[in-house]
Amino acid sequence: MAARGDIEIIDRNAARLKPAAGSMRAPSASAAGPFEPVVPPRKGAGLGDALVTGLLVVYPAFATVAAVVVGFALSGGGA
């Protein structure tokens, strides 16, 4: 155990920390980069959007049913 006289006392003002809010900068009003993102014109949902949405809904359901059928066929517990 260290004796009380062996411990060096650091000056009380040497280890002052600055508050976090003091170093924050004000947010900039300008854009972050030299290029602005181009917003594509939207007319509304078309046939392509409906087809992709339908595939995103139907394909996982079909794949789940197919995986269950294959699982039953491989395990021999189907019928």
Backbone as CSV, one residue per row, in Angstrom:
resi,resn,N_x,N_y,N_z,CA_x,CA_y,CA_z,C_x,C_y,C_z
1,MET,0.843,-1.180,0.000,0.000,0.000,0.000,0.884,1.237,0.000
2,ALA,0.522,2.188,-0.807,1.340,3.389,-0.934,1.078,4.322,0.234
3,ALA,2.122,4.889,0.679,1.981,5.863,1.768,1.402,7.149,1.201
4,ARG,0.783,7.910,2.043,0.139,9.125,1.588,1.145,10.136,1.050
5,GLY,2.318,10.121,1.487,3.326,11.071,1.036,3.892,10.736,-0.337
6,ASP,3.723,9.486,-0.808,4.267,9.085,-2.105,3.399,9.513,-3.285
7,ILE,2.175,9.867,-3.050,1.259,10.228,-4.125,1.470,11.695,-4.477
8,GLU,1.691,11.938,-5.786,1.876,13.308,-6.233,0.512,13.947,-6.479
9,ILE,0.343,15.133,-6.001,-0.916,15.839,-6.189,-0.765,16.758,-7.397
10,ILE,-1.660,16.587,-8.343,-1.647,17.410,-9.549,-2.355,18.718,-9.233
11,ASP,-1.862,19.779,-9.841,-2.485,21.082,-9.649,-3.965,21.001,-10.010
12,ARG,-4.817,21.592,-9.220,-6.261,21.472,-9.423,-6.729,22.089,-10.743
13,ASN,-6.049,23.074,-11.257,-6.462,23.730,-12.497,-5.871,23.069,-13.740
14,ALA,-5.022,22.079,-13.577,-4.333,21.493,-14.731,-5.251,20.618,-15.570
15,ALA,-6.256,20.002,-14.985,-7.073,19.046,-15.724,-8.495,19.539,-15.915
16,ARG,-8.656,20.755,-16.352,-10.004,21.271,-16.592,-10.492,20.799,-17.955
17,LEU,-11.749,20.417,-18.007,-12.364,20.003,-19.256,-13.312,21.093,-19.735
18,LYS,-13.372,21.237,-21.060,-14.286,22.213,-21.630,-15.659,21.576,-21.805
19,PRO,-16.725,22.315,-21.647,-18.046,21.740,-21.906,-18.219,21.433,-23.391
20,ALA,-18.981,20.411,-23.689,-19.153,19.987,-25.076,-19.867,21.033,-25.917
21,ALA,-20.797,21.753,-25.345,-21.563,22.723,-26.112,-20.730,23.940,-26.489
22,GLY,-19.634,24.187,-25.836,-18.834,25.363,-26.117,-18.071,25.270,-27.424
23,SER,-17.787,24.054,-27.899,-16.993,23.915,-29.113,-17.836,23.594,-30.336
24,MET,-19.155,23.565,-30.200,-20.009,23.241,-31.337,-20.096,24.432,-32.282
25,ARG,-20.051,24.130,-33.558,-20.193,25.180,-34.568,-21.654,25.308,-34.959
26,ALA,-22.009,26.450,-35.481,-23.373,26.653,-35.958,-23.563,25.862,-37.248
27,PRO,-24.728,25.241,-37.441,-24.948,24.484,-38.677,-24.936,25.399,-39.897
28,SER,-24.396,24.885,-40.965,-24.274,25.667,-42.185,-25.583,25.633,-42.963
29,ALA,-25.905,26.716,-43.606,-27.123,26.789,-44.413,-26.867,26.321,-45.837
30,SER,-25.599,26.219,-46.236,-25.295,25.813,-47.603,-25.240,24.294,-47.710
31,ALA,-25.232,23.796,-48.932,-25.186,22.356,-49.180,-23.815,21.811,-48.814
32,ALA,-23.745,20.525,-48.523,-22.500,19.914,-48.093,-21.499,19.768,-49.230
33,GLY,-21.968,19.571,-50.424,-21.062,19.363,-51.550,-21.345,20.335,-52.671
34,PRO,-20.565,20.233,-53.745,-20.751,21.170,-54.859,-21.932,20.805,-55.749
35,PHE,-22.514,19.603,-55.587,-23.581,19.164,-56.479,-24.864,18.947,-55.699
36,GLU,-25.938,19.412,-56.225,-27.252,19.180,-55.636,-27.834,17.912,-56.242
37,PRO,-28.512,17.082,-55.453,-29.122,15.883,-56.038,-30.270,16.265,-56.966
38,VAL,-30.345,15.577,-58.085,-31.378,15.842,-59.063,-32.595,15.001,-58.710
39,VAL,-33.730,15.636,-58.558,-34.961,14.928,-58.244,-35.635,14.547,-59.557
40,PRO,-35.827,13.243,-59.793,-36.460,12.850,-61.062,-37.950,13.205,-61.049
41,PRO,-38.476,13.596,-62.193,-39.911,13.922,-62.239,-40.749,12.654,-62.077
42,ARG,-41.812,12.723,-61.251,-42.690,11.580,-61.020,-44.065,11.878,-61.603
43,LYS,-44.539,10.969,-62.435,-45.869,11.139,-63.016,-46.914,10.369,-62.209
44,GLY,-46.489,9.338,-61.531,-47.416,8.473,-60.812,-46.979,7.028,-61.013
45,ALA,-47.698,6.122,-60.398,-47.362,4.707,-60.514,-47.712,4.194,-61.910
46,GLY,-46.772,3.483,-62.495,-46.992,2.932,-63.818,-47.046,1.417,-63.763
47,LEU,-47.037,0.810,-64.919,-47.101,-0.648,-65.008,-45.853,-1.291,-64.419
48,GLY,-44.708,-0.677,-64.621,-43.465,-1.228,-64.075,-43.460,-1.246,-62.554
49,ASP,-43.959,-0.173,-61.942,-44.038,-0.127,-60.482,-44.979,-1.190,-59.946
50,ALA,-46.112,-1.390,-60.609,-47.069,-2.409,-60.175,-46.482,-3.809,-60.337
51,LEU,-45.738,-4.041,-61.409,-45.130,-5.357,-61.634,-44.074,-5.665,-60.583
52,VAL,-43.228,-4.708,-60.283,-42.187,-4.920,-59.274,-42.815,-5.143,-57.901
53,THR,-43.832,-4.374,-57.555,-44.503,-4.556,-56.271,-45.161,-5.925,-56.197
54,GLY,-45.804,-6.346,-57.263,-46.418,-7.673,-57.294,-45.395,-8.779,-57.130
55,LEU,-44.249,-8.647,-57.787,-43.202,-9.669,-57.651,-42.623,-9.686,-56.244
56,LEU,-42.501,-8.521,-55.637,-41.978,-8.472,-54.269,-42.931,-9.113,-53.269
57,VAL,-44.217,-9.138,-53.588,-45.194,-9.756,-52.694,-45.366,-11.238,-53.011
58,VAL,-45.465,-11.581,-54.284,-45.781,-12.952,-54.684,-44.576,-13.866,-54.566
59,TYR,-43.412,-13.432,-54.967,-42.244,-14.318,-54.987,-41.881,-14.864,-53.602
60,PRO,-41.817,-14.065,-52.529,-41.502,-14.657,-51.221,-42.553,-15.664,-50.758
61,ALA,-43.828,-15.412,-51.044,-44.872,-16.365,-50.666,-44.696,-17.672,-51.434
62,PHE,-44.446,-17.590,-52.728,-44.231,-18.790,-53.544,-42.978,-19.542,-53.094
63,ALA,-41.911,-18.818,-52.778,-40.671,-19.468,-52.340,-40.864,-20.154,-50.995
64,THR,-41.662,-19.589,-50.107,-41.924,-20.221,-48.816,-42.713,-21.511,-48.991
65,VAL,-43.739,-21.487,-49.806,-44.531,-22.693,-50.060,-43.671,-23.759,-50.727
66,ALA,-42.844,-23.366,-51.686,-41.973,-24.331,-52.363,-40.964,-24.936,-51.392
67,ALA,-40.423,-24.144,-50.474,-39.463,-24.662,-49.503,-40.126,-25.657,-48.558
68,VAL,-41.365,-25.406,-48.158,-42.081,-26.341,-47.285,-42.360,-27.646,-48.026
69,VAL,-42.784,-27.560,-49.284,-43.065,-28.768,-50.073,-41.791,-29.574,-50.275
70,VAL,-40.707,-28.955,-50.603,-39.428,-29.658,-50.784,-38.965,-30.267,-49.473
71,GLY,-39.163,-29.562,-48.380,-38.791,-30.100,-47.072,-39.567,-31.351,-46.715
72,PHE,-40.875,-31.332,-46.976,-41.673,-32.535,-46.741,-41.248,-33.685,-47.642
73,ALA,-40.957,-33.373,-48.911,-40.566,-34.433,-49.847,-39.221,-35.050,-49.435
74,LEU,-38.293,-34.259,-48.965,-36.980,-34.797,-48.581,-37.022,-35.529,-47.250
75,SER,-37.913,-35.142,-46.363,-37.972,-35.796,-45.061,-38.851,-37.039,-45.073
76,GLY,-39.651,-37.195,-46.087,-40.505,-38.374,-46.175,-41.774,-38.260,-45.365
77,GLY,-42.093,-37.113,-44.831,-43.276,-36.948,-44.011,-44.403,-36.271,-44.762
78,GLY,-44.363,-36.261,-46.056,-45.354,-35.550,-46.830,-46.728,-36.198,-46.820
79,ALA,-46.828,-37.418,-47.275,-48.165,-38.031,-47.372,-48.228,-39.331,-46.744
